Amino acid sequence: MGNLIVDGKRTDGRGLLDLRPLKLEAGTIKNAAGSSYIEHGKNKIYVAVYGPKDSHRYGTSMEKAVIRCRYHMSPFSTDERKSPAPSRREIEISKVIRDALESSLILDEFPKTLLDIYVEVLQSDGGSRSASITAASVALADAGIPMKDLVEAVAVGKVDGTLVVDLSDKEDKEGEVDLPIAFLLNENMITLLQMDGKMTVEEFKEAVNMAKEAAMKIKEKQKEALGKKYFEKVDEK
Ligand code: ADP
């Protein structure tokens, strides 16, 4: 403890509330119904959405579209060799991404269908689950799936006893608390909340507020990415 924040600056030069560089693009995979690409810090992630497609297979619902999600880290996404077999962590993250997005979507318009979300991590950094959620929501909007609002996610946490926004990989691993959160801002809802570590109730409340401010900034990037695909092309003509 004691070397992650020096004179109010973090190891990568950021202030306590600064996000890492964030780049988002919509419509990056032509075969998919909707797609996106995100660079958040050193994360590089593609998301492709297929469906809703009719299905009579076991697991479909008469009431709504059923979402399936696969989060996958490519074997070259980390400096350690990663087994190609799905790890426990990948299975967990696939589920939390699915759950974080489901409540944003209006799925009862598509009974007896499946909606597949593929998340492919090309390069992995801290907060890959949050970046995946932010990007997947853009891909779902790009696929034209009706939604209440976009979902955006960020990991806040505590390092050297101080609350910070958007943990880097080093802060995630060496800090005291990692708290990934996803927001459905228009509905005033939190759709993902995980916490690794301990903080006081007061710190927790402040951390959630800091994450919400960050989510508002991320939402602007999501809207820009979608706007770029759908509006700029029209303007150019
Ligand atoms: P998140 O990516 O959402 O922060 P974790 O906290 O579980 O998820 O992971 C922290 C970081 O650990 C990841 O960003 C990734 O860079 C690294 N990591 C995860 N799995 C592996 C692995 N199998 N090999 C090497 N590094 C990994």
py3Dmol code that shows the C-alpha trace and the ligand (Angstrom):
import py3Dmol

protein = """\
ATOM      1  CA  MET A   1       0.000   0.000   0.000  1.00  0.00           C
ATOM      2  CA  GLY A   2       1.088   3.548  -0.609  1.00  0.00           C
ATOM      3  CA  ASN A   3       2.462   3.643  -4.142  1.00  0.00           C
ATOM      4  CA  LEU A   4      -0.695   3.623  -6.302  1.00  0.00           C
ATOM      5  CA  ILE A   5      -1.582   7.281  -5.699  1.00  0.00           C
ATOM      6  CA  VAL A   6       1.136   9.932  -5.445  1.00  0.00           C
ATOM      7  CA  ASP A   7       0.216  13.636  -5.109  1.00  0.00           C
ATOM      8  CA  GLY A   8      -3.351  12.932  -6.236  1.00  0.00           C
ATOM      9  CA  LYS A   9      -2.173  11.210  -9.427  1.00  0.00           C
ATOM     10  CA  ARG A  10      -2.536   7.542 -10.287  1.00  0.00           C
ATOM     11  CA  THR A  11       0.185   5.327 -11.764  1.00  0.00           C
ATOM     12  CA  ASP A  12      -0.979   6.131 -15.305  1.00  0.00           C
ATOM     13  CA  GLY A  13      -1.145   9.876 -14.600  1.00  0.00           C
ATOM     14  CA  ARG A  14      -4.922  10.071 -14.193  1.00  0.00           C
ATOM     15  CA  GLY A  15      -6.754  12.050 -11.524  1.00  0.00           C
ATOM     16  CA  LEU A  16      -9.070  10.158  -9.145  1.00  0.00           C
ATOM     17  CA  LEU A  17     -12.210  10.689 -11.253  1.00  0.00           C
ATOM     18  CA  ASP A  18     -10.712  10.346 -14.738  1.00  0.00           C
ATOM     19  CA  LEU A  19     -11.721   7.566 -17.106  1.00  0.00           C
ATOM     20  CA  ARG A  20      -9.112   5.764 -19.176  1.00  0.00           C
ATOM     21  CA  PRO A  21      -9.177   6.613 -22.912  1.00  0.00           C
ATOM     22  CA  LEU A  22     -12.431   5.274 -24.365  1.00  0.00           C
ATOM     23  CA  LYS A  23     -13.208   4.647 -28.025  1.00  0.00           C
ATOM     24  CA  LEU A  24     -16.453   3.111 -29.265  1.00  0.00           C
ATOM     25  CA  GLU A  25     -17.653   2.198 -32.726  1.00  0.00           C
ATOM     26  CA  ALA A  26     -20.974   0.745 -33.908  1.00  0.00           C
ATOM     27  CA  GLY A  27     -21.552  -1.599 -36.842  1.00  0.00           C
ATOM     28  CA  THR A  28     -18.114  -3.202 -37.027  1.00  0.00           C
ATOM     29  CA  ILE A  29     -19.096  -6.747 -38.075  1.00  0.00           C
ATOM     30  CA  LYS A  30     -21.140  -6.840 -41.257  1.00  0.00           C
ATOM     31  CA  ASN A  31     -22.507 -10.383 -40.844  1.00  0.00           C
ATOM     32  CA  ALA A  32     -24.111  -9.571 -37.516  1.00  0.00           C
ATOM     33  CA  ALA A  33     -27.517  -7.986 -36.878  1.00  0.00           C
ATOM     34  CA  GLY A  34     -25.703  -5.502 -34.659  1.00  0.00           C
ATOM     35  CA  SER A  35     -22.115  -5.044 -33.567  1.00  0.00           C
ATOM     36  CA  SER A  36     -19.605  -2.826 -31.855  1.00  0.00           C
ATOM     37  CA  TYR A  37     -15.956  -2.383 -30.970  1.00  0.00           C
ATOM     38  CA  ILE A  38     -14.610  -0.835 -27.801  1.00  0.00           C
ATOM     39  CA  GLU A  39     -11.194   0.242 -26.646  1.00  0.00           C
ATOM     40  CA  HIS A  40     -11.354   1.067 -22.969  1.00  0.00           C
ATOM     41  CA  GLY A  41      -7.907   1.472 -21.470  1.00  0.00           C
ATOM     42  CA  LYS A  42      -5.990  -1.409 -22.999  1.00  0.00           C
ATOM     43  CA  ASN A  43      -9.120  -3.549 -23.456  1.00  0.00           C
ATOM     44  CA  LYS A  44      -9.917  -4.271 -27.102  1.00  0.00           C
ATOM     45  CA  ILE A  45     -13.265  -5.997 -27.475  1.00  0.00           C
ATOM     46  CA  TYR A  46     -15.615  -6.874 -30.333  1.00  0.00           C
ATOM     47  CA  VAL A  47     -19.298  -7.612 -29.751  1.00  0.00           C
ATOM     48  CA  ALA A  48     -21.630  -9.237 -32.292  1.00  0.00           C
ATOM     49  CA  VAL A  49     -25.379  -9.705 -31.827  1.00  0.00           C
ATOM     50  CA  TYR A  50     -27.363 -12.246 -33.853  1.00  0.00           C
ATOM     51  CA  GLY A  51     -31.152 -12.505 -33.792  1.00  0.00           C
ATOM     52  CA  PRO A  52     -33.785 -12.443 -32.530  1.00  0.00           C
ATOM     53  CA  LYS A  53     -34.120 -15.632 -34.549  1.00  0.00           C
ATOM     54  CA  ASP A  54     -37.029 -18.055 -34.442  1.00  0.00           C
ATOM     55  CA  SER A  55     -36.314 -21.185 -32.505  1.00  0.00           C
ATOM     56  CA  HIS A  56     -38.274 -24.171 -31.324  1.00  0.00           C
ATOM     57  CA  ARG A  57     -35.408 -25.509 -29.285  1.00  0.00           C
ATOM     58  CA  TYR A  58     -35.602 -26.321 -25.614  1.00  0.00           C
ATOM     59  CA  GLY A  59     -34.993 -23.181 -23.603  1.00  0.00           C
ATOM     60  CA  THR A  60     -37.074 -20.770 -25.690  1.00  0.00           C
ATOM     61  CA  SER A  61     -40.012 -18.955 -24.132  1.00  0.00           C
ATOM     62  CA  MET A  62     -43.584 -18.293 -25.270  1.00  0.00           C
ATOM     63  CA  GLU A  63     -43.365 -14.907 -23.544  1.00  0.00           C
ATOM     64  CA  LYS A  64     -40.155 -13.314 -24.758  1.00  0.00           C
ATOM     65  CA  ALA A  65     -36.838 -13.597 -26.561  1.00  0.00           C
ATOM     66  CA  VAL A  66     -34.250 -15.600 -24.626  1.00  0.00           C
ATOM     67  CA  ILE A  67     -30.782 -14.081 -24.479  1.00  0.00           C
ATOM     68  CA  ARG A  68     -27.641 -16.164 -24.654  1.00  0.00           C
ATOM     69  CA  CYS A  69     -24.291 -14.550 -24.002  1.00  0.00           C
ATOM     70  CA  ARG A  70     -20.753 -15.791 -24.515  1.00  0.00           C
ATOM     71  CA  TYR A  71     -17.834 -13.793 -23.157  1.00  0.00           C
ATOM     72  CA  HIS A  72     -14.600 -15.181 -24.497  1.00  0.00           C
ATOM     73  CA  MET A  73     -10.999 -14.123 -24.029  1.00  0.00           C
ATOM     74  CA  SER A  74      -8.867 -14.949 -27.024  1.00  0.00           C
ATOM     75  CA  PRO A  75      -5.794 -17.014 -26.116  1.00  0.00           C
ATOM     76  CA  PHE A  76      -3.529 -14.074 -27.072  1.00  0.00           C
ATOM     77  CA  SER A  77      -5.478 -11.493 -25.015  1.00  0.00           C
ATOM     78  CA  THR A  78      -3.223 -11.761 -21.961  1.00  0.00           C
ATOM     79  CA  ASP A  79       0.518 -12.149 -21.487  1.00  0.00           C
ATOM     80  CA  GLU A  80      -0.005 -15.483 -19.750  1.00  0.00           C
ATOM     81  CA  ARG A  81      -1.200 -18.316 -21.931  1.00  0.00           C
ATOM     82  CA  LYS A  82      -4.942 -18.657 -21.504  1.00  0.00           C
ATOM     83  CA  SER A  83      -6.558 -22.037 -22.003  1.00  0.00           C
ATOM     84  CA  PRO A  84      -8.959 -22.074 -24.965  1.00  0.00           C
ATOM     85  CA  ALA A  85     -11.521 -23.994 -22.868  1.00  0.00           C
ATOM     86  CA  PRO A  86     -14.139 -21.761 -21.198  1.00  0.00           C
ATOM     87  CA  SER A  87     -12.905 -20.943 -17.696  1.00  0.00           C
ATOM     88  CA  ARG A  88     -15.071 -20.527 -14.602  1.00  0.00           C
ATOM     89  CA  ARG A  89     -14.396 -16.797 -14.860  1.00  0.00           C
ATOM     90  CA  GLU A  90     -15.615 -16.654 -18.471  1.00  0.00           C
ATOM     91  CA  ILE A  91     -18.776 -18.563 -17.579  1.00  0.00           C
ATOM     92  CA  GLU A  92     -19.442 -16.178 -14.684  1.00  0.00           C
ATOM     93  CA  ILE A  93     -18.787 -13.063 -16.781  1.00  0.00           C
ATOM     94  CA  SER A  94     -21.016 -14.362 -19.609  1.00  0.00           C
ATOM     95  CA  LYS A  95     -23.836 -14.630 -17.081  1.00  0.00           C
ATOM     96  CA  VAL A  96     -23.332 -11.234 -15.458  1.00  0.00           C
ATOM     97  CA  ILE A  97     -23.165  -9.496 -18.855  1.00  0.00           C
ATOM     98  CA  ARG A  98     -26.424 -11.191 -19.876  1.00  0.00           C
ATOM     99  CA  ASP A  99     -28.118 -10.225 -16.621  1.00  0.00           C
ATOM    100  CA  ALA A 100     -26.836  -6.632 -16.765  1.00  0.00           C
ATOM    101  CA  LEU A 101     -28.341  -6.143 -20.229  1.00  0.00           C
ATOM    102  CA  GLU A 102     -31.583  -8.097 -19.982  1.00  0.00           C
ATOM    103  CA  SER A 103     -33.566  -5.570 -17.936  1.00  0.00           C
ATOM    104  CA  SER A 104     -32.768  -2.825 -20.475  1.00  0.00           C
ATOM    105  CA  LEU A 105     -34.424  -4.750 -23.316  1.00  0.00           C
ATOM    106  CA  ILE A 106     -38.058  -5.060 -24.347  1.00  0.00           C
ATOM    107  CA  LEU A 107     -38.107  -8.736 -25.187  1.00  0.00           C
ATOM    108  CA  ASP A 108     -41.796  -9.608 -25.103  1.00  0.00           C
ATOM    109  CA  GLU A 109     -42.124  -8.443 -28.712  1.00  0.00           C
ATOM    110  CA  PHE A 110     -40.130 -11.511 -29.767  1.00  0.00           C
ATOM    111  CA  PRO A 111     -41.590 -14.714 -28.292  1.00  0.00           C
ATOM    112  CA  LYS A 112     -40.032 -18.036 -29.261  1.00  0.00           C
ATOM    113  CA  THR A 113     -36.789 -16.449 -30.397  1.00  0.00           C
ATOM    114  CA  LEU A 114     -33.136 -16.478 -29.355  1.00  0.00           C
ATOM    115  CA  LEU A 115     -30.865 -13.477 -29.155  1.00  0.00           C
ATOM    116  CA  ASP A 116     -27.158 -14.279 -29.154  1.00  0.00           C
ATOM    117  CA  ILE A 117     -24.518 -11.892 -27.835  1.00  0.00           C
ATOM    118  CA  TYR A 118     -20.898 -12.802 -28.593  1.00  0.00           C
ATOM    119  CA  VAL A 119     -18.186 -10.897 -26.733  1.00  0.00           C
ATOM    120  CA  GLU A 120     -14.653 -11.475 -27.975  1.00  0.00           C
ATOM    121  CA  VAL A 121     -11.815  -9.974 -25.966  1.00  0.00           C
ATOM    122  CA  LEU A 122      -8.781  -9.442 -28.215  1.00  0.00           C
ATOM    123  CA  GLN A 123      -6.718  -7.635 -25.619  1.00  0.00           C
ATOM    124  CA  SER A 124      -7.530  -7.741 -21.944  1.00  0.00           C
ATOM    125  CA  ASP A 125      -7.064  -5.101 -19.257  1.00  0.00           C
ATOM    126  CA  GLY A 126      -8.804  -4.453 -15.932  1.00  0.00           C
ATOM    127  CA  GLY A 127     -12.555  -3.891 -16.208  1.00  0.00           C
ATOM    128  CA  SER A 128     -13.133  -6.085 -19.237  1.00  0.00           C
ATOM    129  CA  ARG A 129     -16.593  -7.090 -17.980  1.00  0.00           C
ATOM    130  CA  SER A 130     -17.614  -3.420 -17.697  1.00  0.00           C
ATOM    131  CA  ALA A 131     -16.238  -2.561 -21.136  1.00  0.00           C
ATOM    132  CA  SER A 132     -18.049  -5.612 -22.556  1.00  0.00           C
ATOM    133  CA  ILE A 133     -21.400  -4.443 -21.136  1.00  0.00           C
ATOM    134  CA  THR A 134     -20.938  -0.899 -22.462  1.00  0.00           C
ATOM    135  CA  ALA A 135     -20.074  -2.254 -25.918  1.00  0.00           C
ATOM    136  CA  ALA A 136     -22.762  -4.957 -25.957  1.00  0.00           C
ATOM    137  CA  SER A 137     -25.455  -2.386 -25.261  1.00  0.00           C
ATOM    138  CA  VAL A 138     -24.323  -0.427 -28.333  1.00  0.00           C
ATOM    139  CA  ALA A 139     -24.377  -3.635 -30.414  1.00  0.00           C
ATOM    140  CA  LEU A 140     -27.942  -4.364 -29.219  1.00  0.00           C
ATOM    141  CA  ALA A 141     -29.053  -0.849 -30.171  1.00  0.00           C
ATOM    142  CA  ASP A 142     -27.316  -1.299 -33.536  1.00  0.00           C
ATOM    143  CA  ALA A 143     -29.300  -4.539 -33.996  1.00  0.00           C
ATOM    144  CA  GLY A 144     -32.498  -2.541 -33.481  1.00  0.00           C
ATOM    145  CA  ILE A 145     -33.563  -4.348 -30.317  1.00  0.00           C
ATOM    146  CA  PRO A 146     -36.095  -2.123 -28.519  1.00  0.00           C
ATOM    147  CA  MET A 147     -34.694  -0.907 -25.212  1.00  0.00           C
ATOM    148  CA  LYS A 148     -35.564   1.372 -22.321  1.00  0.00           C
ATOM    149  CA  ASP A 149     -32.109   2.897 -22.343  1.00  0.00           C
ATOM    150  CA  LEU A 150     -28.497   2.051 -23.095  1.00  0.00           C
ATOM    151  CA  VAL A 151     -26.530   0.318 -20.311  1.00  0.00           C
ATOM    152  CA  GLU A 152     -23.081   1.516 -19.339  1.00  0.00           C
ATOM    153  CA  ALA A 153     -20.674  -0.007 -16.878  1.00  0.00           C
ATOM    154  CA  VAL A 154     -17.506   0.994 -15.057  1.00  0.00           C
ATOM    155  CA  ALA A 155     -15.445  -0.380 -12.201  1.00  0.00           C
ATOM    156  CA  VAL A 156     -14.852   1.978  -9.290  1.00  0.00           C
ATOM    157  CA  GLY A 157     -12.829   1.002  -6.261  1.00  0.00           C
ATOM    158  CA  LYS A 158     -10.512   1.857  -3.446  1.00  0.00           C
ATOM    159  CA  VAL A 159      -6.753   2.048  -3.807  1.00  0.00           C
ATOM    160  CA  ASP A 160      -4.343   3.312  -1.157  1.00  0.00           C
ATOM    161  CA  GLY A 161      -7.435   4.050   0.974  1.00  0.00           C
ATOM    162  CA  THR A 162      -8.849   6.419  -1.684  1.00  0.00           C
ATOM    163  CA  LEU A 163     -11.887   6.006  -3.941  1.00  0.00           C
ATOM    164  CA  VAL A 164     -11.081   6.071  -7.667  1.00  0.00           C
ATOM    165  CA  VAL A 165     -13.021   5.700 -10.910  1.00  0.00           C
ATOM    166  CA  ASP A 166     -12.304   3.194 -13.677  1.00  0.00           C
ATOM    167  CA  LEU A 167      -9.673   0.911 -12.149  1.00  0.00           C
ATOM    168  CA  SER A 168      -6.649  -0.004 -14.231  1.00  0.00           C
ATOM    169  CA  ASP A 169      -5.424  -3.599 -14.244  1.00  0.00           C
ATOM    170  CA  LYS A 170      -2.773  -2.759 -11.632  1.00  0.00           C
ATOM    171  CA  GLU A 171      -5.316  -0.997  -9.397  1.00  0.00           C
ATOM    172  CA  ASP A 172      -7.726  -3.905  -9.820  1.00  0.00           C
ATOM    173  CA  LYS A 173      -5.060  -6.368  -8.707  1.00  0.00           C
ATOM    174  CA  GLU A 174      -3.226  -4.342  -6.045  1.00  0.00           C
ATOM    175  CA  GLY A 175      -6.036  -2.128  -4.703  1.00  0.00           C
ATOM    176  CA  GLU A 176      -8.341  -2.852  -1.772  1.00  0.00           C
ATOM    177  CA  VAL A 177     -11.741  -2.849  -3.500  1.00  0.00           C
ATOM    178  CA  ASP A 178     -13.004  -3.572  -7.016  1.00  0.00           C
ATOM    179  CA  LEU A 179     -16.640  -2.589  -7.584  1.00  0.00           C
ATOM    180  CA  PRO A 180     -17.951  -3.036 -11.127  1.00  0.00           C
ATOM    181  CA  ILE A 181     -21.359  -1.368 -11.616  1.00  0.00           C
ATOM    182  CA  ALA A 182     -23.724  -1.087 -14.595  1.00  0.00           C
ATOM    183  CA  PHE A 183     -26.433   1.571 -14.899  1.00  0.00           C
ATOM    184  CA  LEU A 184     -29.710   1.957 -16.726  1.00  0.00           C
ATOM    185  CA  LEU A 185     -29.706   5.701 -16.170  1.00  0.00           C
ATOM    186  CA  ASN A 186     -33.171   6.654 -17.506  1.00  0.00           C
ATOM    187  CA  GLU A 187     -34.784   4.075 -15.234  1.00  0.00           C
ATOM    188  CA  ASN A 188     -32.532   5.018 -12.299  1.00  0.00           C
ATOM    189  CA  MET A 189     -31.526   1.366 -12.059  1.00  0.00           C
ATOM    190  CA  ILE A 190     -28.342  -0.541 -11.313  1.00  0.00           C
ATOM    191  CA  THR A 191     -28.211  -3.743 -13.370  1.00  0.00           C
ATOM    192  CA  LEU A 192     -24.852  -5.120 -12.212  1.00  0.00           C
ATOM    193  CA  LEU A 193     -23.120  -4.746  -8.894  1.00  0.00           C
ATOM    194  CA  GLN A 194     -20.250  -6.923  -7.795  1.00  0.00           C
ATOM    195  CA  MET A 195     -17.800  -6.149  -5.031  1.00  0.00           C
ATOM    196  CA  ASP A 196     -14.459  -7.635  -4.206  1.00  0.00           C
ATOM    197  CA  GLY A 197     -13.021  -6.198  -0.976  1.00  0.00           C
ATOM    198  CA  LYS A 198     -14.406  -4.144   1.887  1.00  0.00           C
ATOM    199  CA  MET A 199     -15.533  -0.533   2.280  1.00  0.00           C
ATOM    200  CA  THR A 200     -17.757   1.419   4.669  1.00  0.00           C
ATOM    201  CA  VAL A 201     -21.381   2.227   3.829  1.00  0.00           C
ATOM    202  CA  GLU A 202     -20.428   5.903   3.350  1.00  0.00           C
ATOM    203  CA  GLU A 203     -17.612   4.969   0.968  1.00  0.00           C
ATOM    204  CA  PHE A 204     -19.947   2.653  -0.895  1.00  0.00           C
ATOM    205  CA  LYS A 205     -22.513   5.437  -1.411  1.00  0.00           C
ATOM    206  CA  GLU A 206     -19.835   7.800  -2.654  1.00  0.00           C
ATOM    207  CA  ALA A 207     -18.379   5.142  -4.947  1.00  0.00           C
ATOM    208  CA  VAL A 208     -21.802   4.520  -6.513  1.00  0.00           C
ATOM    209  CA  ASN A 209     -22.227   8.260  -7.138  1.00  0.00           C
ATOM    210  CA  MET A 210     -18.776   8.465  -8.703  1.00  0.00           C
ATOM    211  CA  ALA A 211     -19.635   5.522 -10.951  1.00  0.00           C
ATOM    212  CA  LYS A 212     -22.894   7.184 -11.966  1.00  0.00           C
ATOM    213  CA  GLU A 213     -21.066  10.361 -13.045  1.00  0.00           C
ATOM    214  CA  ALA A 214     -18.692   8.188 -15.073  1.00  0.00           C
ATOM    215  CA  ALA A 215     -21.623   6.291 -16.613  1.00  0.00           C
ATOM    216  CA  MET A 216     -23.060   9.600 -17.860  1.00  0.00           C
ATOM    217  CA  LYS A 217     -19.782  10.312 -19.675  1.00  0.00           C
ATOM    218  CA  ILE A 218     -19.699   6.792 -21.123  1.00  0.00           C
ATOM    219  CA  LYS A 219     -23.285   7.171 -22.343  1.00  0.00           C
ATOM    220  CA  GLU A 220     -22.247  10.195 -24.399  1.00  0.00           C
ATOM    221  CA  LYS A 221     -19.612   8.028 -26.135  1.00  0.00           C
ATOM    222  CA  GLN A 222     -22.215   5.336 -26.818  1.00  0.00           C
ATOM    223  CA  LYS A 223     -24.589   7.885 -28.337  1.00  0.00           C
ATOM    224  CA  GLU A 224     -21.755   9.361 -30.414  1.00  0.00           C
ATOM    225  CA  ALA A 225     -20.857   5.898 -31.784  1.00  0.00           C
ATOM    226  CA  LEU A 226     -24.450   5.183 -32.779  1.00  0.00           C
ATOM    227  CA  GLY A 227     -24.921   8.710 -34.108  1.00  0.00           C
ATOM    228  CA  LYS A 228     -21.822   8.350 -36.241  1.00  0.00           C
ATOM    229  CA  LYS A 229     -23.167   5.228 -37.902  1.00  0.00           C
ATOM    230  CA  TYR A 230     -26.766   6.323 -38.353  1.00  0.00           C
ATOM    231  CA  PHE A 231     -26.714  10.091 -38.770  1.00  0.00           C
ATOM    232  CA  GLU A 232     -23.381  11.212 -40.220  1.00  0.00           C
ATOM    233  CA  LYS A 233     -23.767   9.017 -43.301  1.00  0.00           C
ATOM    234  CA  VAL A 234     -27.116  10.688 -43.989  1.00  0.00           C
ATOM    235  CA  ASP A 235     -25.614  14.151 -43.469  1.00  0.00           C
ATOM    236  CA  GLU A 236     -22.811  13.434 -45.934  1.00  0.00           C
ATOM    237  CA  LYS A 237     -25.244  12.957 -48.806  1.00  0.00           C
TER     238      LYS A 237
END
"""
ligand_1 = """\
27
ADP
P -12.353 -7.680 -15.264
O -11.660 -7.855 -16.571
O -13.803 -7.389 -15.406
O -11.635 -6.695 -14.349
P -11.335 -9.693 -13.421
O -11.310 -8.725 -12.263
O -11.800 -11.087 -13.194
O -12.306 -9.097 -14.559
O -9.935 -9.768 -14.140
C -8.944 -8.825 -13.963
C -7.892 -8.945 -15.024
O -7.162 -10.162 -14.900
C -8.456 -9.008 -16.431
O -8.710 -7.766 -16.934
C -7.362 -9.690 -17.205
O -6.462 -8.742 -17.739
C -6.677 -10.542 -16.180
N -6.973 -11.951 -16.459
C -8.141 -12.580 -16.372
N -8.057 -13.885 -16.717
C -6.768 -14.089 -17.052
C -6.012 -15.220 -17.503
N -6.578 -16.407 -17.688
N -4.701 -15.028 -17.734
C -4.119 -13.842 -17.533
N -4.762 -12.755 -17.121
C -6.065 -12.851 -16.886
"""
view = py3Dmol.view(width=600, height=400)
view.addModel(protein, "pdb")
view.setStyle({"model": 0}, {"cartoon": {"style": "trace"}})
view.addModel(ligand_1, "xyz")
view.setStyle({"model": 1}, {"stick": {}})
view.zoomTo()
view.show()
